Amino acid sequence: ERTGNAVEALLPTAENIQNSFRGDDEISTVNSILKTLEDEKILFKKNIGNGKDVYSAMKNAADPDELKRYKNEVEKTSTAQLLAEAKFAPEILNLTSDMQLRYDIDIACFENLEITKNKKKNKFVNGEFGNKIPLIVAFAKNDVEQNNITQKIQSYMTDPSLEGFVFVDASITPLGMDAWKQYVENKAQMRCFAQKDRKQSEQYDRNAKGVLSQWKNRIGAGDFYVYSKYDRTGDRIVKIESLQTKLKEIDKREYPDSLECNFNVTDHMWKGSSFGQGVEVGATEEVVSSFRSSNDATKLEKNLDGAWKVGNYWEKNPSLTISKIKIKVDEYIKERFIKGDRVAIGEIYDLLEQKPFGFMPCNLTAFVLGFVLKEYVDKLSYSDGTASDSLSVLKLKECIAEYLKHKQTENPKYKPKYIVQMSEQMKLFFETTSTAFGISKMYLSSLETARDRIRSEVKKLPFPIVVLKSLPECDNALSAMIDDYTGIANNNNICGGSENACALNIGKESKNNKSIAQSLKNLLTKEKSVDAMKLYLQSYDKGSLIALAEKIGD
């Protein structure tokens, strides 16, 4: 040190130390000795730049009073602070990606367990977790905290409002007094040398962190108690691998037909990065890009064995998980089409989000939705409430991907997207509209586009179409149809319901009266519009408006 590390041969590097013992047959394991001295905290390595590490003696010459003061300060470190410094996080459970999606995990210790539980309970009651399972993992610094945590968790299991919670008691492997003393000693030494020897201070800090790291390792290799509505007294689990299996079992009991409990797929399937592509792969049954797997066991085609490229698979193999999903979706869509002409994509996902399926927003979900909805492609329509189109694979992937992103991160600007069925009445409405207003059927793929076209045609007439009701040839059926078209064009309830109801009224009347479309067409001319307005003015207040116009020369 006195040479300022300027003399290369005098640097206490591992190589120079080995060279200094060269020729001494009694010392043949210099590296092993250096490692032992380092482990016993007699020596430590410090970097002096230029990629060189040198050995230095740990100095124990800290001022006793100063060291004691720092120890007193460090001993005030809470367990919560220890967990934060050791970076205890949900990742400590080393859960697979699908289980990370299923569980909403919080880390706690005795001092904040009650607060953590209450915050989580409020979110749970408010439905903020969706179909995630709330999980709290508790850790302890010593035996006292361990006993308190166990008693507290056991008391929670009698609370009906915590019925869906899972508690993992990891306090059975506390930090322990010996490790705590090592941590306090090293942290105090670190502070003592902070201004005197930065390198040695950093070494003491690493020693303290090493104590916490060893604690984490012991927890992973130790025991746990898992509390849930299925094991209210706690189920003792040995090692973290068995804990992972236990959590999967709880998930299976909650969501027996879930994707994660019935599919063996690659880790990428549980990410939320390729929704659109997932829908397309499912709808076309063509596996591409990141949805491929080189392992036969995790191939999507293998997971859908009995359904992949099998017509009416839900009838041939109804016991398959994918068949159960398909049957549920088809039944729901059928019910919704009985009540109306559309069903929102969000409704379908939300249906499958519930038990027993428990869908979560991920690539596999996008794939499965594309697969079970592929029979509707090019047979039904798509609508966002203002514009419509044929339900192509492109439209299906767009609306499913958008909703899954909305489920990942709520988008306040999200607008529902619909699968739309064209009923017989709606088809007749489009035919009547095409005939009466002279609009090509290619522009009448949806009620929304029909409404816009009707508005455009009505504006070409000199007066509102409602005046056509004044014409003698306008009977009750035509009069009612004019009211319905007025309701559609003006977005009002003149027809006694929504614009969809107005359209269905027109379709129903068109079915009963085959010639009504042509009759309406005969009225929708500029000449008839003028004639109707004259008749309307003559009938209004005994022709007072006409008399007034003549009086002022209008």
C-alpha positions in Angstrom: 0.0 0.0 0.0 2.9 2.4 0.7 4.0 2.1 -2.9 0.6 3.1 -4.1 0.2 -0.2 -5.9 2.8 1.0 -8.3 5.1 -2.1 -8.0 3.4 -5.0 -9.9 5.4 -7.7 -8.2 4.4 -6.5 -4.8 0.7 -6.5 -5.4 -1.1 -9.2 -3.2 -2.9 -10.8 -6.2 -3.7 -14.5 -6.2 -0.9 -15.0 -8.8 1.8 -13.1 -6.8 0.8 -14.9 -3.6 1.1 -18.3 -5.4 4.5 -17.3 -6.7 5.8 -16.3 -3.3 5.2 -19.9 -2.1 6.7 -21.5 -5.2 9.1 -24.3 -4.2 7.5 -24.9 -0.8 6.2 -28.4 -1.1 4.2 -28.1 2.2 2.0 -25.4 0.7 0.5 -26.7 -2.5 -3.1 -25.5 -2.2 -2.7 -21.7 -2.0 -5.9 -21.0 -3.8 -7.8 -23.2 -1.4 -6.2 -21.4 1.6 -7.1 -18.0 0.2 -10.7 -19.1 -0.3 -10.9 -20.3 3.3 -9.5 -17.1 4.7 -11.9 -15.2 2.5 -14.9 -17.2 3.7 -13.8 -16.7 7.3 -13.7 -13.0 6.8 -10.0 -12.7 7.5 -9.2 -11.6 4.0 -11.3 -9.9 1.3 -10.7 -9.1 -2.3 -10.9 -5.5 -3.6 -10.6 -4.2 -7.1 -7.8 -1.7 -7.8 -8.6 -1.1 -11.5 -7.3 -2.5 -14.7 -9.1 -5.7 -14.0 -6.9 -6.5 -11.0 -8.2 -7.9 -7.6 -5.9 -7.8 -4.6 -6.3 -9.4 -1.2 -6.5 -7.2 1.8 -6.8 -7.9 5.5 -10.1 -7.3 7.2 -9.5 -4.6 9.8 -11.1 -4.9 13.2 -9.8 -1.7 14.5 -13.1 0.1 14.6 -13.7 2.5 17.5 -15.5 0.4 20.2 -17.9 3.2 21.2 -18.6 4.1 17.5 -19.2 0.4 16.7 -21.6 0.0 19.7 -23.6 3.1 18.6 -23.9 1.8 15.1 -25.0 -1.7 16.3 -27.7 0.0 18.4 -28.9 1.7 15.3 -28.8 -1.4 13.1 -30.7 -3.4 15.7 -33.7 -1.1 15.1 -34.0 -2.4 11.6 -37.5 -3.8 11.1 -38.3 -7.1 9.5 -40.0 -5.3 6.7 -36.8 -3.3 6.1 -34.9 -6.6 6.0 -37.3 -8.1 3.4 -36.9 -5.0 1.3 -33.1 -5.0 1.5 -33.0 -8.7 0.7 -35.3 -8.0 -2.2 -37.9 -10.5 -1.0 -40.6 -10.4 -3.8 -43.2 -12.7 -5.2 -40.4 -14.1 -7.4 -39.0 -15.8 -4.3 -41.6 -18.5 -4.9 -40.2 -19.2 -8.3 -43.6 -19.7 -9.8 -44.1 -20.7 -13.4 -45.5 -18.0 -15.7 -49.1 -19.4 -15.6 -49.1 -19.4 -11.8 -47.7 -15.8 -11.7 -50.8 -14.9 -13.8 -53.2 -16.7 -11.6 -52.0 -15.5 -8.2 -51.9 -11.9 -6.9 -49.0 -12.2 -4.4 -47.9 -9.9 -1.5 -44.9 -10.3 0.8 -45.5 -9.6 4.5 -44.0 -10.0 8.0 -45.8 -9.8 11.4 -45.5 -6.0 11.7 -47.4 -5.4 8.4 -49.4 -8.6 8.0 -52.6 -7.1 9.2 -52.3 -4.0 7.0 -51.4 -6.1 4.0 -54.4 -8.4 4.6 -56.8 -5.5 5.0 -55.6 -3.8 1.8 -55.9 -7.0 -0.1 -59.3 -7.8 1.4 -60.7 -4.4 0.3 -59.5 -5.0 -3.3 -60.9 -8.5 -3.2 -64.3 -7.4 -2.0 -64.3 -4.6 -4.7 -63.6 -7.2 -7.4 -60.2 -5.7 -8.3 -58.5 -9.1 -8.5 -60.9 -10.4 -11.1 -60.3 -14.2 -11.2 -56.8 -14.0 -9.6 -56.3 -15.8 -6.3 -55.1 -13.5 -3.5 -51.9 -14.9 -1.9 -49.9 -13.6 1.1 -46.5 -15.0 2.0 -45.3 -14.2 5.5 -41.7 -14.3 6.8 -40.2 -13.9 10.3 -37.0 -12.6 11.8 -37.1 -14.7 14.9 -39.1 -17.3 16.8 -41.4 -14.7 18.5 -42.4 -13.3 15.2 -42.9 -16.8 13.9 -45.4 -17.7 16.6 -47.2 -14.5 16.2 -47.5 -15.0 12.4 -48.8 -18.5 12.8 -51.5 -17.5 15.3 -52.5 -14.5 13.2 -52.9 -16.6 10.0 -54.9 -19.3 11.9 -57.3 -16.6 13.1 -57.8 -15.4 9.5 -59.0 -18.8 8.5 -62.2 -18.3 10.5 -63.0 -15.1 8.7 -65.7 -15.8 6.0 -64.6 -12.6 4.0 -61.2 -14.2 3.5 -62.7 -17.4 2.0 -60.8 -17.1 -1.3 -57.4 -16.2 0.2 -54.3 -18.4 0.3 -51.7 -17.8 3.0 -48.2 -19.2 2.9 -46.5 -19.3 6.3 -42.7 -19.2 5.5 -41.9 -18.0 9.1 -41.1 -21.6 9.9 -37.7 -20.7 8.6 -36.9 -17.5 10.4 -33.7 -15.5 9.9 -32.6 -16.7 13.4 -30.6 -15.0 16.2 -27.1 -16.1 14.9 -27.7 -14.8 11.4 -29.3 -11.6 12.9 -26.1 -11.0 15.0 -23.9 -11.5 11.9 -26.1 -9.0 10.0 -25.9 -6.4 12.8 -22.1 -6.8 13.2 -21.4 -6.4 9.4 -23.8 -3.5 9.0 -22.3 -1.7 11.9 -18.8 -2.3 10.6 -19.8 -1.1 7.2 -20.9 2.2 8.8 -17.7 2.5 10.8 -15.5 2.1 7.8 -17.7 4.2 5.4 -15.3 7.2 5.7 -12.1 5.4 6.6 -11.9 2.6 4.0 -14.5 2.5 1.3 -13.4 -0.9 0.0 -13.6 -2.5 3.3 -17.0 -0.8 4.1 -18.3 -2.3 0.8 -17.0 -5.7 1.8 -18.9 -5.6 5.1 -22.0 -4.5 3.2 -21.6 -7.6 1.0 -21.2 -9.7 4.0 -24.5 -8.4 5.5 -26.3 -9.0 2.2 -24.7 -12.5 2.1 -26.4 -13.3 5.4 -29.8 -12.3 3.9 -29.1 -14.3 0.8 -28.3 -17.4 2.8 -31.6 -16.9 4.6 -33.5 -16.8 1.3 -31.7 -20.1 0.3 -32.7 -21.7 3.6 -36.3 -20.7 3.0 -36.3 -22.3 -0.4 -35.0 -25.5 1.0 -37.2 -25.4 4.1 -40.8 -26.0 5.0 -44.0 -24.0 4.5 -47.5 -24.1 5.8 -50.2 -23.4 3.2 -53.6 -22.2 4.5 -56.7 -22.1 2.3 -60.4 -23.0 2.4 -59.2 -26.5 1.4 -56.7 -26.7 4.3 -57.9 -24.4 7.1 -55.5 -25.8 9.7 -52.5 -25.6 7.3 -50.9 -28.1 5.1 -47.1 -28.6 5.8 -45.1 -28.5 2.6 -41.5 -29.5 2.3 -39.3 -27.4 -0.1 -40.3 -24.8 -2.5 -40.9 -27.2 -5.4 -43.6 -28.9 -3.4 -45.1 -25.5 -2.6 -45.3 -24.7 -6.3 -47.2 -28.0 -6.8 -49.5 -27.2 -3.9 -50.5 -23.8 -5.4 -51.2 -25.5 -8.7 -53.5 -28.0 -6.9 -55.4 -25.1 -5.3 -55.8 -23.5 -8.7 -57.1 -26.7 -10.2 -59.8 -26.9 -7.5 -60.8 -23.3 -8.1 -60.7 -23.5 -11.9 -60.9 -27.2 -13.0 -61.3 -26.4 -16.7 -58.7 -23.7 -16.8 -56.1 -23.5 -19.6 -53.2 -23.7 -17.2 -54.5 -26.9 -15.6 -55.3 -28.6 -18.9 -52.7 -27.4 -21.4 -49.0 -28.1 -21.5 -47.5 -25.3 -23.5 -44.4 -23.1 -23.9 -43.8 -20.2 -21.5 -44.5 -17.8 -24.4 -48.2 -18.8 -24.3 -48.6 -17.2 -20.8 -47.2 -13.8 -22.0 -49.4 -11.0 -23.2 -47.4 -10.0 -26.3 -49.0 -11.6 -29.3 -52.7 -11.5 -29.0 -53.5 -10.8 -32.6 -51.3 -13.5 -33.9 -52.7 -16.0 -31.4 -56.2 -15.4 -32.6 -55.1 -15.9 -36.2 -53.3 -19.1 -35.4 -56.4 -20.5 -33.7 -58.9 -19.3 -36.3 -56.8 -20.6 -39.3 -55.3 -23.7 -37.6 -52.0 -22.7 -39.0 -49.2 -22.5 -36.4 -46.6 -19.9 -37.1 -43.8 -17.9 -35.5 -43.5 -17.9 -31.7 -46.6 -20.1 -31.4 -44.6 -23.1 -32.8 -42.8 -25.5 -30.4 -39.9 -27.8 -31.1 -41.1 -30.1 -28.3 -44.0 -32.4 -29.3 -45.4 -32.3 -25.8 -45.9 -28.5 -25.9 -47.2 -28.2 -29.4 -50.6 -26.4 -29.7 -51.7 -29.1 -32.1 -50.9 -31.8 -29.5 -52.8 -30.0 -26.8 -55.8 -29.9 -29.1 -55.6 -33.5 -30.1 -59.1 -34.6 -31.1 -60.1 -31.1 -32.0 -57.3 -29.7 -34.2 -58.6 -29.8 -37.8 -61.5 -32.0 -36.7 -65.0 -30.8 -37.9 -67.6 -30.6 -35.2 -65.0 -31.7 -32.6 -67.2 -30.6 -29.7 -69.8 -33.1 -30.8 -67.4 -35.9 -31.5 -65.2 -35.4 -28.4 -67.3 -33.4 -25.9 -65.1 -34.3 -22.9 -62.2 -32.3 -24.2 -61.5 -29.0 -22.4 -61.6 -27.2 -25.7 -65.0 -28.8 -26.4 -66.4 -27.7 -23.1 -65.3 -24.1 -23.9 -66.8 -24.3 -27.4 -70.1 -25.6 -26.1 -70.3 -22.9 -23.5 -69.5 -20.2 -26.0 -72.0 -21.5 -28.6 -74.8 -21.7 -26.0 -74.2 -18.2 -24.9 -74.1 -16.7 -28.4 -77.3 -18.6 -29.2 -79.1 -17.2 -26.2 -77.9 -13.7 -27.0 -79.1 -14.0 -30.6 -82.6 -15.0 -29.3 -82.8 -11.7 -27.4 -81.1 -9.5 -30.1 -78.9 -9.5 -33.1 -75.4 -9.1 -31.4 -73.1 -10.3 -28.7 -70.0 -8.4 -27.5 -66.6 -10.0 -27.7 -66.0 -8.7 -24.2 -69.1 -10.7 -23.0 -67.7 -13.9 -24.4 -64.3 -13.4 -22.7 -66.0 -12.3 -19.4 -68.1 -15.5 -19.5 -65.0 -17.6 -19.8 -63.2 -15.6 -17.1 -65.6 -17.1 -14.6 -65.4 -20.6 -13.1 -64.8 -23.3 -14.1 -62.6 -21.8 -16.9 -60.9 -18.8 -15.3 -59.5 -17.3 -18.5 -56.7 -14.8 -18.2 -55.3 -12.3 -20.7 -52.5 -14.1 -22.4 -51.4 -15.4 -25.8 -52.9 -18.9 -25.1 -56.3 -17.3 -24.4 -56.1 -15.4 -27.7 -55.4 -18.6 -29.5 -58.2 -20.5 -27.8 -60.7 -17.7 -28.5 -59.7 -17.7 -32.2 -60.1 -21.4 -32.3 -63.6 -21.7 -30.7 -64.9 -18.7 -32.7 -63.6 -19.7 -36.1 -66.9 -21.3 -37.1 -68.4 -17.8 -37.1 -65.8 -16.3 -39.4 -67.3 -15.0 -42.8 -70.8 -16.1 -41.7 -71.6 -13.3 -39.3 -70.9 -9.6 -39.2 -68.7 -7.4 -37.1 -69.7 -4.0 -35.6 -68.2 -1.4 -33.3 -71.6 0.4 -33.0 -70.9 2.9 -35.8 -69.3 0.9 -38.5 -69.7 -2.7 -39.6 -68.1 -5.3 -41.8 -68.0 -9.0 -42.5 -66.5 -11.0 -39.6 -63.2 -11.9 -41.2 -60.2 -13.4 -39.5 -58.7 -9.9 -39.6 -61.7 -8.4 -37.8 -61.8 -11.2 -35.3 -58.2 -10.9 -34.3 -58.5 -7.1 -34.1 -61.5 -7.1 -31.7 -60.2 -10.0 -29.5 -56.7 -8.5 -29.2 -58.1 -5.1 -28.4 -60.2 -6.5 -25.6 -57.4 -8.6 -24.1 -55.2 -5.5 -24.0 -58.1 -3.7 -22.3 -58.2 -6.5 -19.7 -54.5 -6.2 -19.1 -54.5 -2.5 -18.7 -57.9 -0.8 -18.6 -58.4 1.7 -21.4 -61.1 4.2 -20.6 -61.6 4.9 -24.3 -62.3 1.3 -25.2 -65.5 0.8 -27.2 -67.3 -2.7 -27.3 -67.0 -4.7 -30.5 -69.7 -7.0 -31.5 -70.4 -10.2 -33.5 -73.7 -9.5 -35.3 -76.3 -11.9 -36.6 -78.5 -10.9 -39.5 -82.0 -12.1 -38.7 -84.7 -12.6 -41.4 -86.3 -9.3 -40.4 -83.0 -7.5 -40.7 -82.4 -9.0 -44.1 -85.8 -7.8 -45.3 -85.1 -4.4 -43.8 -82.0 -4.1 -46.0 -83.9 -5.3 -49.1 -86.7 -2.8 -48.5 -84.2 0.0 -47.9 -82.3 -0.9 -51.1 -85.5 -0.8 -53.2 -87.2 2.2 -51.6 -84.1 4.5 -51.4 -82.2 3.1 -54.4 -79.2 2.1 -52.3 -77.0 -0.7 -53.5 -77.0 -3.7 -51.2 -73.2 -3.6 -51.1 -73.5 -0.5 -48.9 -76.0 -2.1 -46.5 -73.9 -4.6 -44.6 -75.0 -3.2 -41.2 -77.6 -1.1 -39.6 -75.0 1.6 -39.0 -74.0 1.9 -42.7 -77.7 1.7 -43.7 -78.5 4.6 -41.3 -75.8 6.8 -42.9 -77.1 6.0 -46.4 -80.7 6.7 -45.4 -79.7 10.0 -44.0 -77.9 10.9 -47.2 -80.9 10.0 -49.4 -83.5 11.8 -47.2 -81.5 15.0 -47.4 -81.9 15.0 -51.2 -85.7 15.5 -50.7 -86.9 19.1 -50.3 -88.9 18.3 -47.2 -88.7 15.8 -44.3 -90.1 12.4 -45.2 -92.6 12.7 -42.4 -94.8 15.0 -44.5 -95.3 12.1 -47.0 -97.9 10.8 -44.5 -100.2 13.6 -45.8 -100.5 12.0 -49.2 -103.8 10.1 -49.7 -102.0 7.0 -51.0 -100.0 6.8 -47.8 -102.0 4.1 -45.8 -101.4 3.1 -42.2 -98.7 0.6 -43.0 -96.7 3.1 -45.1 -97.2 5.8 -42.4 -95.8 3.5 -39.7 -92.8 2.6 -42.0 -92.1 6.3 -42.6 -92.1 6.8 -38.8 -89.6 3.9 -38.5 -87.3 5.4 -41.1 -87.5 8.8 -39.5 -86.5 7.2 -36.2 -83.5 5.6 -37.8 -82.4 8.7 -39.7 -82.8 11.0 -36.7 -81.7 8.7 -33.9 -84.9 9.2 -31.9 -87.5 7.0 -30.5 -90.4 7.9 -32.9 -90.9 4.2 -33.6 -91.2 3.4 -30.0 -87.7 1.8 -29.5 -84.1 1.8 -30.6 -83.1 2.2 -34.2 -82.6 -1.6 -34.2 -86.2 -2.0 -33.2 -87.2 0.4 -36.0 -85.4 -1.7 -38.5 -86.9 -4.9 -37.3 -90.4 -3.3 -37.5 -89.7 -2.5 -41.2 -88.5 -6.0 -41.8 -91.6 -7.5 -40.2 -94.0 -5.3 -42.2 -92.0 -6.1 -45.4 -92.5 -9.8 -44.8 -96.3 -9.3 -44.4 -96.6 -6.9 -47.3 -94.4 -7.8 -50.3 -95.2 -4.7 -52.3 -94.6 -2.1 -49.6 -91.0 -1.4 -50.6 -92.1 -0.4 -54.1 -95.0 1.6 -52.7 -92.6 3.5 -50.5 -90.2 4.1 -53.4 -93.1 5.7 -55.3 -93.5 8.3 -52.5 -89.7 9.1 -52.1 -89.5 11.6 -55.0 -89.1 15.3 -55.1 -92.5 15.8 -56.7 -94.3 13.7 -54.1 -92.4 15.6 -51.3 -93.6 19.0 -52.6 -97.2 17.7 -53.1 -97.2 16.3 -49.6 -95.9 19.5 -48.1 -98.7 21.4 -49.8 -101.3 19.0 -48.4 -99.7 19.3 -45.0 -99.8 23.1 -45.1 -103.4 23.0 -46.2 -104.4 20.7 -43.4 -102.4 22.6 -40.7 -104.7 25.0 -38.8 -107.2 25.2 -41.7 -104.6 26.5 -44.1 -103.6 29.5 -42.0 -99.9 29.2 -43.0 -100.8 29.3 -46.8 -103.0 32.4 -46.2 -100.2 34.1 -44.3 -97.7 33.3 -47.1 -100.1 34.8 -49.7 -100.6 37.8 -47.6 -96.9 38.6 -47.4 -96.3 37.6 -51.0 -94.2 34.5 -50.2 
